[in-house]
Amino acid sequence: MTTLGSLHEFCWMDLKVRDPSGTAAFFSEALGWTFEVDEEDWRQVVKISVGGYRIGGVSDLANPVYPPGTPAHVAYYLAVDDVDRRVGIATANGARLVVAPFDAGGQGRAATLIDPVGAAVSLWRPRDFTGWTFPTGFAGAPHHMVLVCDRPDLARDFYHRLTGAAPAAAAFMAAREPLAAPQWELSVGVDDLDGIVSRVRASGQGRVAWTEEADGSVPRLHGPEGLSFRLHPLGGGR
């Protein structure tokens, strides 16, 4: 199984959007993701699956718990052994706490930080819910995480101090030009990049665009609300 989801690795994503149905239609067509209400969860939340494997959830920004004007974004969760202790380490090493530790029912405990390079990250201490689990190299599933920022060495050192070892399934990369808002990105494993490009063009929604980075050209899938995911061709290449 992939190292994603292991302790001190990223373990979940939550798509926070204003048009959940439009988001579901786009990513279902482009990546083969399935969006369904989790009937076993009393909150009736929408979960994302691929090939029967759970990979994420969807939150509606129209919910009053979100401040008005919150932009669509993806929240990524890093699995830790003790949220409160790791928050203390994070803030002692330059992070800013934006959501204090809280219990998410019996599923786990969470907190959200802005790391020293300006990227948001949520910490997750699993209880009943551990996050994603899927076979290595599964098409449509998370492949690895990437943080492109102005100071990748600082970022890598921060996460090493936070957990004792920088996430193995993550890359820290230098930006080619200054970034206003660095953010973690998910790279999704795909086995038919040309097919994705064709389906996105036919849909008339979103786009696939290539970005030149320090070590090559990277395809990104951009959804209708601005959500984007890197695409990692399986079986070779980036």
N, C-alpha and C positions, 0 to 999 in steps of 0.2 A: 504494500500500500504506500501511497505517497507520504512524504514527510509533512506535507501540509496537513494540519489538523493535530499534529503531535504537540506535546508540551513545548512551549516557547516558539511555536510556529503559528502562522495565521491559520484560523480554523473556521471562518464564516464570513459572509458578506450580507449586507442588507441594502437593497436598492430603495432609496427614499425619493419618491417621485410624486408628481401631481396628477399624472394620468396613468394609473396602474394598468388599466386595460390596454391602452396604447403601447405601454412598455412591454406588456406580456406578448402582445401580437407581434411586435417587431423582433424581440429576441427569440421568440419561438420559431419564427420564420428563418431568421439569420443563423441561429446556433443550435436549433433543435431543443431548446430548453422548454420544460413543461411547467406551467404555473397553475397550482391547485390549492384550494383551501385545505389546511391541515385539520381534518375532522377530529383528530385526537387532541388538539390544542383548544382549550376552552376559549381562547381569544379569537379563534377562527382566522388565524393569520394565513396569508398566502405564502407558500413555500415554493422554491424553484428546484426542479430536479432535472437531471439528464441521465437517460438510460436507467431510471429507477434509483439513482443516487441523489440524495439531497445536497444541494450546493449553496443555497442562500434563501433569503426571504425578501418580501416587499413590504414597505411601509408607505402609507398615504400621507403626504405632507398637508393634506386638508384637515388631518386630525388636530384638534386644539392643543395637543401636547407640544406641537412644533410652533416656534415663533413665526408670526406672519412674515412672508418674504424669504423664508429659508429656501435656498436654491436646491434643485435636485442634485443628489450626490450619492456616492456609495460609501457606506460605513464598513470598515474592515476590522475584524476582531482577532487579536493575538491571544492565544491560550497561555495562561500563566498559572502558577501554583497558589498564589495568594494575591488577590487584587489590591488589598489595602497596603500590604508590604511593598508591592511593586510600584504602586502610586507614590509612596514615600521615596523610593529610590529614584523614580523618574523625576519628581520635582526637585530633588536634591541635585540632579544632574542637568537641570536647565529646562525641563518640560513645564508646561502650564496646564493645570487641571481645569477642565471646562465642564465636566459632569462628574460629580463626586461619586464614590463607590455606592452602589445600591444593589439590592437583591431583585432579580428578575423572576419572581415567583420561586418555584423550586428548581428552575432550570439552571441557574447559575448566578454569579455576581459579576457586575460590570462597572466600568468607569471609562471616561474618555479624556484624552490628553491631546495637547498640541506639542509635538516633539521640538527639540531645539532648532531644527531647520525649517519648521513651520508646517509640517504635515500632521494631519489628524490621525489618531490611532485609538482604537478602543481595546481595553483589556478585558479578558473573559476568563473567569474561574468556573469551569464546568461543574455541574452537579448532575441533574438528570439529563441535560443536553450537552453533548460533547462537540457538536459541530459536524463539519463535512468529513466523509470517508468514502474513498473511491479508488479503483485500481490505478496504478501508475500508467500514464500515457493514455488515459481514457479520453476520446474525442469529445469536445464540448465541456470538459471539466476544467477546473482551475489547474494551471500548470506550475506557476510560480508567481511571486510578487516582485514588484519593481518600485524603487523610489529614486526618481530623477530629481536632483537638487543641486544647489550651488556648492554644497560642502558634503559630498558623500562620505568622506573619511570621518567627519564629525557625526554624521548620522549612524554610520556603522558602529562607531565607538559608543554612542549613546545606547543603542540596542544591545550591545554586548554588556554594558554596565547594567542595563535594565534587567536582563534575564540570566546573565552569566555567559552567554554566547549569542552572537548575532544570528538571526534566523538563517538556517541553511538553505531553505527554499525561497530565498530573496536575494535580489541584486540591488546594489547601491551604485548609482551611475551619476556622473557629472553632467550637468546641463550644458548645452552648447551656448546658451545665452542665459542671462539672469531670469529667474522665474519669480513671478509675483506671488504665486501660491503653490508651492510644492505639494504633491499629494501621492499617496500610495496608489499603485495601479495593479490590477490583476491581469496576468497574461493567461489567456485561455488556450488550451491545446486544441488544434484543429487539424483534420486530415484532408480537407478539401477547401483550401483557401479560395480557389477560383470559383467554386460553387457558392461560397458565401458572398463574394463580390457580385456574382450574377443575381443572386436572390435579393440582395440589398438594392441593387439598381432597379430591379423589376418592381420592388415594393414602393419605390418613390419616397421612401422614408430613410433618414439617416444616410450614412456613407461609409466607405472604407477608404482611408487615406494613409499614405506612407510618410513617415517622419524620419528625417535623417538624424541619426545620433552618432555618438563618438565611434561606435564599432559597427555601424551599418544602418540599413534602412529597416524600419519597423512598421508593419501594418497595424492600424488601429481601426476598430469598429466603433463608429459614433452613432448613438441612438438619437431618437427624435427629441429628447429632453436634454441632450448634451452629455449623457452618460457615455463613457468610452471605456473600451477594453482593448488591451494589446492582444494580438493574435500570434500564437506560437505554432508554426507548422510542425507537426509530429513526423518523426522519421527522418529528420535532418533539417538544416536551416535554422533561422531564428524563429 
